[in-house]
Structures are given as structure tokens and as C-alpha cells.
């Protein structure tokens, strides 16, 4: 028998597209989520005046980016522990 008789094994995370997405692109997703409040703060500073909007955007962006990054790491840990390789 040759290998042609057997189908390729399916990836363990194939039924879980969100897990696969976060495992693959989680770092960039966390950066994107953190950048949105910073850009909103920059826009508000330019539109409304006052540097306080930019400071608030940077603080909120840092907090949201950190929380998203921790969520991505949790998904990776759980997927590594529970999904077979």
C-alpha cells in the first residue's frame, strides 16, 4: 500500500476557525485592537483640540492591547493543551 490510499490527516483546529485565526494572527489582531483607540484619540485631538484626547486614547489603547494580547495567549495555551497535534 502506498500513501496515496490514505487521506491527509486533518488539522486538529480545523473545526475551530476562530482558534486557528487567533493562533496564527493573534499578535497582529491585538495590535490592531490597541491601535483603534489611539487613532480615535488622535482624531479627537485634531478635531476637538486638547491633548487630553490623545493621552486617553494612548492609555485606552495600551489597556485594550494588553487585554487582547492576554486573551490570545490564553487561547494558545488552551489550544496547545487540549487539541492533539
C-alpha positions in Angstrom: 0.0 0.0 0.0 1.1 3.5 -0.7 0.4 6.8 1.0 -2.0 7.6 -1.9 -4.6 5.3 -0.4 -4.9 7.3 2.8 -6.2 10.9 3.0 -4.1 13.6 4.6 -4.8 13.9 8.3 -7.0 16.9 9.1 -5.6 19.6 11.3 -6.8 19.4 14.9 -8.0 23.0 14.9 -9.8 22.7 11.5 -13.3 22.6 13.1 -12.4 25.8 15.1 -11.7 28.6 12.6 -11.6 31.3 15.3 -9.0 29.4 17.3 -6.9 28.9 14.2 -7.2 32.6 13.3 -6.1 33.7 16.8 -3.3 31.2 16.9 -2.0 32.3 13.5 -2.6 36.1 13.6 -3.2 36.9 17.3 -0.3 39.3 17.6 -1.5 41.4 14.7 -5.1 41.3 15.9 -4.0 42.5 19.4 -2.0 45.3 17.8 -5.0 46.3 15.7 -7.4 46.4 18.6 -4.9 48.5 20.6 -4.3 50.9 17.7 -8.0 51.8 17.2 -8.4 53.9 20.5 -5.0 55.6 19.8 -6.2 56.6 16.3 -9.6 57.7 17.7 -7.7 59.8 20.3 -5.5 61.4 17.7 -8.6 62.2 15.6 -10.4 63.7 18.6 -7.3 65.8 19.5 -7.1 67.2 15.9 -10.9 67.7 15.6 -11.8 69.0 19.1 -8.5 70.3 20.3 -6.8 69.3 23.6 -4.1 66.8 24.1 -6.1 65.0 26.8 -7.9 63.1 24.0 -4.6 61.7 22.7 -3.5 60.8 26.2 -6.8 59.0 26.9 -6.5 57.2 23.5 -3.0 56.0 24.3 -4.0 54.8 27.7 -7.1 53.0 26.4 -5.2 51.5 23.5 -2.5 50.2 25.8 -5.1 48.6 28.1 -7.1 47.1 25.3 -4.0 45.9 23.5 -2.8 44.3 26.7 -6.1 42.6 27.4 -6.4 41.3 23.8 -2.8 40.0 24.0 -3.6 38.1 27.2 -6.7 36.6 25.6 -4.7 35.5 22.6 -2.1 33.8 24.9 -4.9 32.1 26.8 -6.4 30.7 23.6 -2.9 29.5 22.5 -2.3 27.8 25.9 -5.7 26.1 25.9 -5.4 25.0 22.3 -1.9 23.6 22.9 -3.1 21.7 25.9 -6.4 20.4 24.6 -6.0 20.0 20.8 -4.0 17.0 19.6 -1.0 17.6 17.4 
